Amino acid sequence: MGAAIAAARLGTDGWRQRVEPYSIPFSAMTVAGFKNLLVAGKCISGDQVAMSSYRMTPSCCAMGQAAGSAAYLALRQGTEDIRNIDLKTLQGIFAENDLVTDPRAHHAFAPQSRGKKGAE
């Protein structure tokens, strides 16, 4: 492993590759067997590769805000099962609060931020 790391240059196509922004599905925050429980941050369901990025503070904060907004919406809609909330309405709440729900709309997804030639 040491030789592979030594041969790679940081920030290139070596062992530290840039990953495009991605979304975290709402279902990753739900808990099997519970109708009204959401988890956020390091507690969500995901594999170890995904966890390497969603464990970071900005992602944890966004998931916490999403979980809180979903709980509010469940109360407002009078649903007993958090999975039955209207996700379009939840996304509308995010939009009202200037939260990005489409990873392609994130500033890091823009071609110029990835150093592609021909980007304006």
BELUR-V95026 format. One line per field, one symbol per residue. phi: phi as a letter, one per 20 degrees, with the letter a starting at -180 (. if undefined). psi: psi as a letter, one per 20 degrees, with the letter a starting at -180 (. if undefined). A space follows every 50 residues. Layout:
phi->???
psi->???
This chain:
phi->.gfffffeegmdeffdefdfgbddfgffeedgncecccdbmfefeaefff ffdfffggfffffffffffffgffffemeedgfefeffffffffffdlee ddgfefgfefgffemffnfe
psi->hhhgghhqpqjbkbinqppqqrqpqhhiiqppiphkpqqrciirprrhgh hhhiiqgggggghghggghggghgghikqhohijqohhgghhgghhjkpp iohiiqhiiphhijkqqiq.
